[in-house]
C-alpha cells in the first residue's frame, strides 16, 4: 500500500496530512502528485469527492516552499479558478490547512462581498489566490491585480465553468497569463468541448483519469420513484421522515422551487434551509455552515450551488426534480458517498421528466432501481399540510420558463453578459435535451 510519505512530499506537508488523519493517497492523488512535483502540466478527470484538491494543492505548496520569492504588490504566484463562491472558499481553506507549517499567504476573491476589502488584501501580494472568474476580472480591470507573476495556474471544475457561460472570461484570462507556467486542468466530465478547452491552457499534459468519463460514484445506490409533480412535496416529506438520514441534500431546478420546498418542509416541522443564486453571500454561508455543523440536516439547493457543497456525512441526495442536463446528475449525487462512504440517491420523476431520466441512464450507464410509492400514500397525502403554491403570475411563470430558472445552462440575458454560446459553438450540445435521446 502506498502512503503519502512514499510520494516525495516535504515534511511540513506530511505533518499537516497526519494531523488531518490522512495517510493513504486516493487514486487521483497517487497518479497526479508525482508528475506535478516534476513540474509537468496535467489534465485530471475525476469525480467530485475523490480528493483532487489535495492532488494539486500538495505539490503546488511544495513548489512554493522550495522556490521562495518575495511577494510583489498586486500579484500572486499561484492562481486557482473556481466556478462558485463556496467551492473557492473550500479550496482556499484546504491550502491553509495543508500549508499551516509554511509561510504561505492564501487569499480568496469572489462576488457577493465588498470588493474594497479584496483590493486591500491583494495590495501587498499573495502566494495563492483562489478566485471566481467574474470577480477576478473586476479586480484586474480596476488595476488591483496583475497576473504577470503567475507560476502555477489551476482551472478546477472546468465543465461547470462552461455550463456557467465563462468561456469568454477564461479566454481573456488565458491571454493575461505568462506563457511559461505550470497549468493544471481538472474536470469531473470530459466531453469533446471540455477537452478542446484544455488544449488551450495545457502544454503536453499528463492525462490522469481515475474513473470512466461521466460515470457516477460506485458507492451510491440510485433509486427512482415515479410520482406526479403535485405529489412530490408530500413524498419528499414522507421520505425525509422515514429514511435514516444523517444529512440530506435536496435538488430543485429553480430558485423559486427551492424556496417553496423549504417553506413546505418547515410547515411540516422539518428544519431546513435553501441555498441558491438569489441568496446573499451571507445567507449562503450561514445556511451551509448550519448544514455542516449539523444544526440542520436538510439543505435544499439548485445546480448552480451544487459544486460548492463539500460537506462530509451527506447520506442522501434527493432529486426533487431531475436536471435537464444529464451531466448535472453526476455532480448532484457526487455530494454523497464521499471519502469512501456509501450513499443513497433518490429521484422523483413525473411523466414530463422521463426523457431526462433516459438521458441520465444513457450517460451514466446505470439504470436507476424503481421504488414504488409508500403504502397508503394517497391517505398520507390527504393528511399532510397542502404545499404552498408559488404566488406566481402567468407572466412570471412565462419568464421563469424562458430563463430556465436557476439552470446554469439556460440561454438567458444574464448568461449573455458572460458570453453566450451560439448554436453549434462550445458547449452548445448541452443546452437542451434532444428528442432522439442521447449523443
N, C-alpha and C positions, 0 to 999 in steps of 0.2 A: 504494500500500500504506500502510495506517495504522500508525503507530508509537505507543508509549506516550507519547512526547513530544507527540503531537497531541491527547491527551485532557485536557490541562489539569492534569496531576498535578504536584505540587511537586518541586523539585529533589532533596531528600533521598530521595524515593521513586524517582525516576528513577535516581539513583545506585545505590540498592540493587538495582533491577531490572537495571541494567547489570552489576553485579558478579556476578549470577547468570546472565548471558548471555541475558536476556530483552529483546527489542526490539519484537517484534510481538505485540499482544494476540490472544488466542483469541476466537472468536465470542462466547462468553458474557461475556468481559471487555469487548469492544468495545461490546456492547449494554447492559451493566449499569452500567459505571463512570460515563458521563455523567449519567444520571438520579439515581444515588446521590450524585454530587457536588452535585446540586441539592437534596438533602435529601428526595427522594421515597421512599415505600415501594416495595418491589419483590418480585415473585413470580417466581423464576427456575426454569426447568425445564431441567436439563442433566444428561447422564450423568456418572457419576464419571470423573475424569481429564480433564475439559475446562477446568480452571483456575478453578473457581468460588470457591475460597478467596481467590485474589488479587482476584477480581471484587468481593468485599465487603471484603476487608482493606485494599486500597489507598485507596479513597475514605473509609473509616472512619478510617484513620490520618491522612488529610489533614484531616478534620474536627477530630479531637482536636488536631492541631498548630495549626490556625487558630483554635481556641477553647480556649485553655489555661485550666485551672482548678486550684486546689489540690486534692489528694486528700483526701477526707473519710474518717475512720476507718470501717471495716466496710462500705464501699460500693465500687461500680465504676461507671464511666461507660459502659462497653460490655459487654454480656453476649452470649456466643455459646453456644448449647446444641448439644451433640453427642450422638449415641446411644451411642457407645462410647469407652472409655478411650484406645485407640490413636489414634482419629481426633481426639479432643480434644487429645492431646499434639502431633499433627502440625499442627493448626490454630494452636495457640499458638506453635509454632516458626516457622511462616510469618509470624505477626505480628512476632515478634522479628527475623526476617531482613529483612522489609520496613521495619521501624521502627528499624533499627540506628543510624541517624543522628539519631534523635529521642529525646527524653526521655520514653519511654513505658514504663510498667510493666505487664507481662503475667504473669498467674498462671493456673494450671490446677488444677481440683479435680475429682476423681473417686474412686470407691470402690476398695477393694483396697489402700489405703495408709492409714497413721495419720491420723486427722482432726485431731489436735492440731497437726501441722505446718502443715496448711492453715489452721487457725484463726489461728495466729501470722502466717502470710503475708498474711492479709487484714486484720490488726489496724490497719494504718496506711492502708488503702485502696489500690485499684489502678485503673489506667486500663482495661485489657481483662481480662475474666475469661472463660475458656473452661471450661465445666462440663458434666458429665452431670447429668440431672435429679434422680436419686436423691440424690447427694451434695450437690447444691445445696440441696435442701430440708432435708437433715440440718443443714447449716450455718445455714440460716435458722431452723430450729426451736431450735437452740442459741444463737440470737441473736448469732451470729458474723458475720452478713452481712445487709444490707438492700438491697433493690432500688430504693429510693426515688430514687436519683440516676441511674438508667439512662437514657441519652440515645439509645443505639442498641441495638437488640435483633435478634439473628440466630438463626433456627431453621434449622439445617442438617440435611440428610438427613431431612426430615420424614416420608417414607414409612417409613423404618426406625424412627423414633420410635413410630409407630403399631403397627408389627409387634412391637415390644418391649413393648407394653402401657402406654406412657407417657401416654396421652391424659388421664387424670385429673390426673397430675402437671403436665402442660402447662397445663391449665385453671387449676390452682391458682396456678402461676407467673404466668399472664396477669393474674390479679386483683391481684397484688402490683406489677406494673409500672406506671410512670406512664402516664397516658393520652397525654400529649404526648411522643412519642418517634418516632424513625425505626425502622421494622420491616422486616426482610429475611427472606424465606422461600424456602428452596431445597429442591428435591427432584429425584431422578432420574426418578421417575414421578409422574404426576398424575391418578390416578383420582378419582372424584367425592368420595370421603371425604376425600382429602387437600386438595382444593380447598375443601371446607367448613371444614376446619381453618384454612386460610389466611385465609378470610374473617373468622375470629375475631380474628386478630392484625393484619391489614393494613387500611389506610385508603386507598382509591383508589389501589391499587398499579399500577405499571408492570409489565406482563407480558412476560417475556423467555423465549423458547424457542428453543434452538439446534438441536434435533433433534426429530423426531416422538416423541410420547409412547410410552414403553415399547419403543423400538427398541434394537437392540444396536449396538455400535460398528462402524462401517463397515469398519475395517481388521482386524477379527477374522475369520479363516477358521474356520468352525464345522463340526465333524465329529461323527459318531456311530458307535459300534460296538456291535452287539447281541451280548451275551455273558451267560452265566449268572452269577448273583450269586457263586457259589462260585469262579468262574474270574476274577473281576475283579482280584484281587490279583496273579495271575500276569500278566495282561495289562498291568496298570499297571507292573509290574517290567520287562517287555519294552519297553514304550514309553519308559520313563524311560532305559533303556539305549540305545535306538536313535535317539530323537529328538535333534536338535541343540539342546539346551536351555541357555539362559543361566540363567534362574531359572524355576521352575515352582511353581504353587500347585495343591494337590490338595484338593478339597472333599468332605467327607462330611456326612451328615445328623445324625450323633450324635457326642457327645464320646467315648464308648467306641469307636465305629467309627474315629475319628481316631487314637486311641491304638493300636488294632490295626494299622492301616495302617502307622504309624510303626515298630512292633515288627517287622513282617514285612519292610519295606523295609530296615531296619537289619540284619536277619538275612541279607538278600541282598547286603549290602555297600554299600548306598546310604545315605549320610549324610542325615539329615533331622530335623525336629522338628515338634511339634504345637503349635497354639495354639487354645484354646477356653475356655469359661466355667469349667471346673473347675480351670484352671491359675491359680496365684497371679499377681499383677501382676508380680512379679519374674521369674517363669518366662516370662510372655508377652513382657515387654520383652526378656529375654535371647534368646529364640527369634527375635523379629522383628529384633533388631539383628544377629544372626548371619546371618539371611537377607539383610538389607540390605547387610551388609559382604561377602557372598559366601563366608562361612565354610561355609555350607550352601546348596545350590542348590534344595532341595526343602522346602517348608513345607506341612504338612497342616493344614487349618483347617475350622471349621464356619461356618455362615452368620452366627452372632451376632458372629463376629470379622471377617467379610469387609470391613465398611465401614471398618475401621481400618487396612487393609493398603494403604498408598500407597507402593509401592516401585517405583522405575524399573527397567527392564530385565527385567520379567517377560515372558518369551517365550511361555509356555504356561500354560493353565489346564486342569486335568483335573477333570471332574465324575465322581468315583468313584461317586457316587450323585446322581441328579437331585434337585433340591429339589422338595418337594411344593407349593410356591407359585411360580408361574411368574415373578413379578417378581424373585425372588431370583436366578434365572438371569441376568438382565440385570446385576445387581450383581456376580455372580461373574465373568463374563467381562470385565466392565469393569476388572478388575485388570490386564489386559494391553492392548496396543495403546494405551499412554498416550503423551502428548507427541508425537503424530504418527507413532509407530512402528506396525509391523504386529504381529499376534499370532495365536496359534492356540488354539482351544478344542476339547477332545476330550471327549465324553461317553460313558460306559459305561452301557448301558441293558439291563436284563433285562426279562423278559416283564411283570412287575408294574409297571414304570416307563413302559410305553408310553403310558399315559394322561397322565402328567406331560409326556412329550415332545410329545404333541399340544397340550396346553395352552400349552407354551412356543412352539411354532411358530405357533399362532394369535396369541399375544400379540405376538411379535416380527415376525411376517410374514416369517420366514426359515425355509426348510426346510434342516435340517442335512444335510450330504453324508455318505452312508453309506460307511464304510471297513470292509472285511472283516477277519476275524481274520488274524493273521500266518500265513504258510505253515508247516505243521508245528507248529501251535500246541499240539496235544494232546501231542506228544512233548516240546515245551519245558516244558509244564505239569508233566509227569511228572518232569522233571529238576530242577525248582526246589524249594527248601525248602517244605514244606507250610505254608500260612498257619496261624498260631496261632489257635485257636478261643478266643473270649471265655470266661472262667470264669464263665459266666452260669448262674444257676439259672432254672428256669421262672418263678419269682416275679419275678426281676429283669427277665427279658425282657418279662414282662407289664407291669411298672411302666414300663419304658422305652417300650414301645409306647403305653401310656396317656398318658405325659407328652409324647410326640412327640420324645424325645431332646433334642437341643440346638436344635430348631427354635423360633425366636422366635415363631412363630405358634401354638404348641401351647397348648391350653386346660388349663393345669395350675395347681397351687396357688401356684407361685412367681409366675406372671403375675397371679393373682387378688390378690396383695398389692399389685400396682401398679395394679390397676383392670381387672377383666376386662370384655371386651365381651360384652354379651348378644346372643342371636340377633337379627339384624336391625339391630343397632346399628352404631356406627362401625367400619368395617373388617371387619364380620362376613363379608363375601363372600370374604375372603382366608383364612378359617380352614380350608377344605377344598376339595378338587377335586371339582367336580360331575361326576356320571356322564355327563351330557349333553355335557360338554366345552366350557368357554369361557363368556364372558359375552356 
